[in-house]
Amino acid sequence: MTLQKGKLFGIGIGPGDYELLTIKALKVLKNVPIICSPRSAPKKESIALSIINPIIKKRENGKSEYNYEDDNLKNQTSSLKILEPVFPMTEDKKTLEKHWDEASELISKYLNKGLDVAFITLGDPSIYSTFSYVQKRLEKSFKIEVIPGINSFTACASSIGKPLVEKDEILMIIPKIDDRIEKLLKEGDSFVLMKTSRNTEELENIIYEQRGEKEITSVQNCTMENEKIIEGFPKNKPYLTTTILKLKNK
């Protein structure tokens, strides 16, 4: 009899507030035997893992909800194992691919044993997510289900208390400000500038010099206890900083 392979779940756990986890994400995380949460360095804590810490504590204390109503979660072990492969923050492609390959091999080892694995990621798995690198490597060999999560920029808009776009306005999501920024600023109305910590003063000045009315709001550690909302670009830029830019009357 051939052992049925496990299923890989790519789970978006939202921007930071535990209460923003979806019901579907909670259901899987309370039952799945393996949780994979990459960290950026061997001794650096995974932010994603810290967000779901309440679930982990309950499971470690024997208070997990093992009521396998979902056929995809049947025949799993009741114990929880945490995998924390390193996905370094580097621009070196060979180094990155080496770590993505190693993580994929590690995950496949458990999937081949018939165990389901939940790969957790901040925000949504389909938007600039580390999960995509593993997904591409494993999608031909295993069943994969992606569970969406609340992304950072919609959460930031909620914290600010203003809509991202209205009527027929065009929204652009920019992961890194580079020499394309001036052209992009002419095409959109609202802009999400991801990873604001990468911005240089020179590039920020390009935005400040745009004609017409503009609104620039940055949110640090969105939905977390230490959330901070700043008008304009902040001087101190922690990793979890997103800037929302609105241009009018261009």
Secondary structure, 3 states (H helix, E strand, C coil): CCCCCCEEEEEECECCCHHHCCHHHHHHHCCCCEEECCECCCCCCCHHHHHCHHHHHHHHCCCCCCCCCCHHHCCCCCCCEEECCECCCCCCHHHHHHHHHHHHHHHHHHHCCCCCEEEEECECCCCCCCHHHHHHHHCCCCEEEEECCCCHHHHHHHHHCCCCCCCCCCEEEECCCCCCHHHHHCCCCEEEECCHHHCCHHHHHHHHCCCCEEEEEEEECCCCCCCEEEECCCCCCCCCEEEEEEEECC
